Amino acid sequence: MPVDPGRAVGAVVGDVTTTWDEDEVILYHLALGAGADPVAPGELEYCYEARLKVLPSFGVLPAQATVAGLFNVPGLSFNPMLLLHGEQEIEVLTARVPTAATVRSVGRVAAVYDKGKAALVVIEVETAGGSGEPMFRNRFSLFLRGEGGFGGDPGPKGAEAPPEEAPDLVVESPTLPQQALLYRLLGDKNPLHADPAFAALGGFERPILHGLCSYGIACKAAVDGMLGGDTAAVAGYRARFAGVVTPGDTIVTSMWRRGDRIHLAAANKEKGTPVLANAVVTLR
């Protein structure tokens, strides 16, 4: 059946309560490559509970637990093998992300756009603490390939490209050969990131890194390189997934600071291909 935005928009895709503690925060940071220098004070702040801080991109983890409900949304019929995570945006609504919390995340279909060859579904997830205080607002932009052409709204146009001049800072972040095997322990068990036979079905020589892992790696590069490690300075972060990283590749993040915004572009050093595009970190 064709996509029907009238039925899909507004539907609840998930209502999930999750809990995290210091160990999960540390695992998240390790899965992004933190602690490569295990005695550096700045790295220990990501990996040692005595003075632990939390990267703002951590807020995608409680939100992603709701997205599985997309498969049960009325008005959306699609092949899950053709689902593509296109963009991710997070708003950080708390001054400082706690190292331990129990939160409730409620996800809804915010929009369905007709992109011709694909339907673009935007899922907005509100995450609140135990007392109802808002913590994160995530937007997952998901392409349902082959499901476009239903005559719907094409959605907003235009993207925010980085400045044309040379970047203010470039950071290289080598990934580990086992990086995807670490990151999957945070909840995304898609075999594309672990099983060579499954990856081959998708046309990949080896399992590939999670897009949200690359997203977090670039966030850390910006926080450490442009903000002196101040994780609380980030009010929001968005990026488009533009290419593939094989664990062991190096992610090169170029950055431009313009007022209260940091523009980012991430590339794969070995392949010479883009990884993240149209990325912006907004500051408090």
C-alpha positions in Angstrom: 0.0 0.0 0.0 1.2 3.5 -0.7 2.4 5.8 2.1 -0.5 7.8 3.7 0.7 10.8 5.6 -2.8 11.6 6.8 -2.8 8.4 8.8 0.9 8.4 9.8 1.6 11.9 11.0 1.0 12.3 14.7 1.1 8.5 15.4 3.1 7.4 18.5 6.0 5.2 17.5 7.2 4.4 21.0 6.9 5.3 24.7 9.9 3.9 26.4 11.4 4.3 29.9 15.2 3.8 30.1 17.9 4.1 32.7 21.5 4.8 32.4 24.4 5.0 34.9 28.1 5.9 34.8 29.1 2.6 33.2 26.9 3.2 30.2 28.1 6.7 29.8 31.7 5.5 29.9 31.0 2.7 27.4 29.5 5.3 25.1 32.6 7.4 25.2 34.9 4.4 24.8 32.8 3.3 21.8 33.6 6.7 20.2 37.3 6.3 20.8 37.7 8.2 24.0 40.6 7.2 26.3 43.0 6.6 23.4 45.5 8.4 25.8 44.4 6.8 29.1 46.3 9.3 31.3 45.3 12.5 29.5 43.1 14.6 31.9 40.7 15.5 29.2 40.2 11.9 28.1 39.8 10.7 31.7 36.8 13.1 32.1 35.1 10.8 29.5 36.2 7.5 31.0 36.7 7.8 34.8 33.7 8.1 37.1 35.7 10.4 39.6 35.2 13.4 37.3 32.9 12.1 34.6 31.1 14.4 32.0 28.7 13.4 29.3 28.9 14.3 25.6 25.6 15.8 24.4 25.3 13.3 21.6 24.7 10.6 24.3 21.1 11.8 24.2 20.4 9.9 21.0 20.6 6.6 23.0 17.4 6.8 25.1 15.6 8.2 22.1 16.5 5.5 19.6 14.7 2.9 21.7 11.4 4.3 20.4 12.2 4.2 16.7 11.5 0.4 16.4 7.8 1.2 16.6 8.0 2.8 13.1 7.2 -0.7 11.7 3.7 -0.6 13.3 2.7 2.9 12.3 -0.6 3.1 10.3 -0.1 4.5 6.8 3.5 3.4 6.5 4.1 0.2 4.6 7.8 -0.4 3.6 10.6 -2.9 3.2 12.8 -2.6 6.3 15.8 -3.5 4.1 15.3 -0.2 2.2 15.2 2.0 5.3 18.0 4.5 5.4 18.9 6.8 8.3 19.4 10.1 6.5 19.9 12.8 9.2 20.0 13.2 12.9 19.3 16.3 15.1 19.4 16.7 18.8 18.4 19.6 21.0 19.9 19.4 24.5 17.3 20.9 26.8 19.2 20.5 30.1 22.2 22.6 31.1 24.3 19.5 31.9 23.5 15.9 31.0 23.5 13.8 34.2 25.8 10.7 34.5 22.9 8.6 35.8 19.2 9.0 35.2 15.9 7.3 34.5 14.0 9.0 31.6 10.9 8.6 29.5 11.1 9.0 25.7 8.0 9.4 23.6 8.4 9.3 19.9 5.9 10.5 17.3 5.8 10.8 13.5 6.3 14.6 13.0 6.2 14.7 9.2 6.1 12.5 6.1 7.6 14.1 2.9 7.5 12.9 -0.7 11.0 12.9 -2.1 10.1 11.2 -5.4 12.1 8.0 -5.1 11.6 7.8 -1.4 9.4 8.9 1.5 11.1 10.9 4.2 9.7 10.2 7.6 10.7 12.5 10.5 10.3 11.0 14.0 10.5 13.5 16.8 11.3 12.0 20.3 10.9 14.0 23.5 13.0 12.7 26.4 12.2 13.8 29.9 13.6 13.1 33.4 11.8 11.3 36.2 10.1 14.5 37.4 9.0 15.5 33.8 11.8 18.0 33.2 12.7 18.1 29.5 16.2 16.7 28.6 16.5 16.0 24.9 14.5 16.5 21.7 15.7 14.2 18.9 14.7 14.2 15.2 15.4 11.1 13.2 15.0 11.6 9.5 14.5 8.2 7.8 14.3 7.6 4.1 11.9 4.8 3.0 13.5 4.0 -0.4 11.0 3.1 -3.1 8.0 4.6 -1.2 8.0 8.1 -2.7 5.8 9.4 -5.5 2.6 9.4 -3.5 1.9 13.1 -4.3 2.7 14.5 -0.9 4.6 17.6 0.4 8.2 17.5 -0.8 9.3 19.2 2.4 11.7 22.0 3.1 14.5 22.6 0.6 18.1 23.7 1.0 20.9 22.6 3.3 23.4 24.6 5.3 26.8 24.0 3.7 30.0 24.9 5.6 31.9 28.2 4.8 34.0 28.1 1.7 37.2 29.4 3.3 39.7 27.1 5.0 38.5 25.5 8.2 39.5 26.9 11.6 40.4 23.5 12.8 40.8 20.0 11.5 40.8 17.0 13.8 41.7 13.4 12.8 40.0 10.6 14.8 41.3 7.1 14.0 38.7 4.4 14.6 39.5 1.0 16.0 39.1 -2.2 14.0 36.6 -3.4 16.7 34.8 0.0 17.0 31.5 -1.2 15.6 31.6 -4.2 17.9 31.9 -1.8 20.9 29.3 0.6 19.7 26.6 -2.1 19.1 26.7 -2.9 22.9 24.8 0.4 23.3 21.7 -1.1 21.7 21.9 -1.0 17.9 22.4 -4.7 17.2 21.9 -4.5 13.4 24.1 -7.3 12.0 25.3 -4.9 9.3 27.8 -3.7 11.9 29.0 -7.1 13.0 28.3 -10.0 10.5 30.5 -10.1 7.4 28.0 -12.2 5.5 25.2 -9.8 6.2 27.3 -6.8 5.3 28.1 -8.5 2.0 24.4 -8.7 1.2 24.4 -4.9 1.4 27.4 -4.6 -0.9 30.0 -4.0 1.7 33.3 -5.8 1.9 33.2 -5.7 5.7 30.8 -4.6 8.4 30.5 -0.9 8.6 30.5 1.6 11.5 27.2 2.9 12.8 26.3 6.3 11.5 25.5 7.5 15.0 29.0 6.4 16.1 30.5 8.7 13.4 28.0 11.4 14.6 29.3 11.1 18.1 33.0 11.0 17.1 32.5 14.4 15.2 30.7 15.8 18.2 33.6 14.9 20.5 36.1 16.5 18.0 34.1 19.7 18.2 33.7 19.7 21.9 37.4 19.0 22.5 38.8 21.0 19.7 36.6 24.1 19.7 35.1 24.3 23.1 37.9 23.2 25.4 36.1 20.1 26.5 33.0 22.0 27.7 30.2 19.5 27.0 27.6 21.9 28.6 28.2 24.5 25.9 26.3 22.5 23.3 22.6 23.4 22.8 22.1 21.4 19.7 23.7 19.3 17.0 22.5 18.1 13.6 24.2 16.3 10.7 23.4 14.4 7.5 24.9 11.0 7.0 26.8 11.2 3.7 29.1 8.2 3.6 30.5 5.0 5.0 33.2 4.3 7.6 34.8 0.9 7.9 36.1 0.3 11.4 39.8 1.1 11.3 39.4 4.1 9.0 40.1 7.7 10.2 37.4 10.3 10.4 38.7 13.8 9.6 36.5 16.5 11.0 36.8 20.1 9.6 35.3 22.9 11.7 34.4 26.6 11.3 33.3 28.7 14.3 30.9 31.4 13.4 29.4 33.2 16.4 27.2 30.7 18.3 27.5 28.0 15.7 30.2 25.5 14.7 29.9 24.2 11.2 31.3 20.7 10.6 32.2 18.5 7.7 33.6 15.0 8.3 35.4 12.8 5.7 36.9 9.4 5.5 40.7 9.9 5.2 41.5 6.6 3.6 38.6 6.5 1.1 38.5 10.2 0.4 34.7 10.3 0.7 32.3 12.3 2.9 31.0 10.9 6.2 28.9 13.8 7.6 27.6 16.8 5.7 25.5 19.9 6.5 26.5 19.5 10.2 26.1 22.3 12.7 26.7 22.5 16.5 24.7 25.3 18.1 26.0 26.8 21.4 24.4 28.2 24.5 
